[in-house]
Amino acid sequence: MKFRSTVLRAAGVVALAASLASCGGGSNGLVPFVPARILAFGDEASVITASGNKYTINALSADGTIDCVSNPIWIQVFASSYGLVFPQCVGTSTDLDPASLILAQAGATAGGTSDIDLEQQITQQLQQPVSEGGGISSSDLVTVYIGVNDVVAAFQNYQAGANPSDVQAQAEQAGVAIATQLMRIVDAGGKVIVATVPDVGATPYAHSLDAVSAAELTFLTGRLNNRMLLTLNNSGYNDGRKIGLIEINPYVISVVANPATFGYLDVTDAACLPLDVLLCTTDTLKTNPDGTPAGAYTWLWASPLQFSPGGHRQLGNLASSRAHNQPF
């Protein structure tokens, strides 16, 4: 299956994307890979707190408490396709001690050095004793979704007057950092599903700025994604059997161009009223023009940079389709 990108233009990058996204697990006689657990690395897009809150529109139970099973984020959609759950949200599963782990951290970047960043997340997992759930093995399916915070950080340097070439280099270095960490996961034995960074220039954050700033955010997103894929292309890790690629931008572009076709009423604004999206629930949403509340599946964005459950569902479905058809 050829992976078609509407963001990555260079022929070599598109060729790599096709290789990484290649499928054939169900058509070449291979036994489908069934993971023992999911390990989720990245930023707040892959985080569920101990209380079950997520960085999107949280669902509520009848008693007003957080219902973490409903309005799932993308890694929940993905894990459920294998019958797996995460300990932060066991839900209706009979497995009270799920092996899958959320190792992602809110605010994490690809290229930073703090203990929440991608490199440190992977290092800590590799150093953790296997008896305590540590390590990465050939039975693990690893998700990586990170880079939005890197694009924003580079853009903020641009706003502060940094040299444009230095800003571009900052975004590209984040792409190199992501690719480097993917290689570490593969070297440890893990199978990887990685998402390229969604176009930050299409987010409510960008819509709150002027057109030039939004275009810069789109440019920096593209530079990060391009560099990540080119680095993998030059590394020898792009044989189509180690890393599966998912790309949300064709969906975002289609939704923004034709929102009604996808059932969306708003694709430019953030649905949540609270500034802290962790506190956002179906009871704390903005309103549609007719006075009805914004919908978890009719608004594309929950917050300035985070998808609504509708966006998460699409990302999770893309990840599930890719993984189940990837010849790991």
Secondary structure, DSSP 4 states (H G I P E B T S, - for coil): -----SS--SHHHHHHHHHHT---TTTSSPPPP--SEEEEEESGGG-B-TTS-BSS-BEE-TTSSEESSSS--HHHHHHHTTT--BTTB-TT-S-SS---EE---TT--SS--STTSHHHHHHHHHHS-GGGT-S--TTEEEEEE--HHHHHHHHHHHHTT--HHHHHHHHHHHHHHHHHHHHHHHHHT-EEEEEPPP-GGGSHHHHTS-HHHHHHHHHHHHHHHHHHHHHHHTTT--SSSSEEEE--HHHHHHHHH-GGGGT-SEEEEE-B-SSSGGG-BTTSB-B-TTSPBP-TTTEEESSSSSB-HHHHHHHHHHHHHHHHHS--
